[in-house]
Amino acid sequence: MFEAYKLIHVLAALIWVGGSIMAQFFAARLSSAEPAHRLGFARDLRFASTRIFVPSAIVVFLAGSLMIEEGLGFEYADPFVVIGLITVAVSLATALGFLIPATSRAIKLMTSGQGPAAGALIRKIAWTARFVILLMLIAVWAMVVKP
């Protein structure tokens, strides 16, 4: 079962981390996009966050926990596990507490014609998301190197 849990863990991490990075590349192109395109992207990003990224992060946590429970030498106190747990906790708390609600607020601002206010909020969202991606990349490093 350990190998099955590891496969699930890695696939979910690929979706979560890779999808988040790809979203940043698309977001970087928005500065020259038309307002309708920006609104569509914000809606798509909210969908991806709630239906893909958050569930993937939860699967990463669950599959990782099941790998530890298999008892093949990994423990919750291992430094790479601690780094991973902190990353998942901070990432989920940031997504659920700020990124997703702020994206919904930005969508409301865009649809009510408050483009400059929406733009300012979107910049905060983008920088926060980049910070979370940095944390995720640190976790990926920890999983590979196992310090």
Stockholm file with secondary structure:
# STOCKHOLM 1.0

chainA/1-147         MFEAYKLIHVLAALIWVGGSIMAQFFAARLSSAEPAHRLGFARDLRFASTRIFVPSAIVVFLAGSLMIEEGLGFEYADPFVVIGLITVAVSLATALGFLIPATSRAIKLMTSGQGPAAGALIRKIAWTARFVILLMLIAVWAMVVKP
#=GR chainA/1-147 SS CHHHHHHHHHHHHIIIIIHHHHHHHHHHGGGGSCHHHHHHHHHHHHHHIIIIIHHHHHHHHHHHHHHHHTTSSCCTTSHHHHHHHHHHHHHHHHIIIIIHHHHHHHHHHHHTTCHHHHHHHHHHHHHHHHHHHHHHHHHHHHHHHCC
#=GC SS_cons         CHHHHHHHHHHHHIIIIIHHHHHHHHHHGGGGSCHHHHHHHHHHHHHHIIIIIHHHHHHHHHHHHHHHHTTSSCCTTSHHHHHHHHHHHHHHHHIIIIIHHHHHHHHHHHHTTCHHHHHHHHHHHHHHHHHHHHHHHHHHHHHHHCC
//
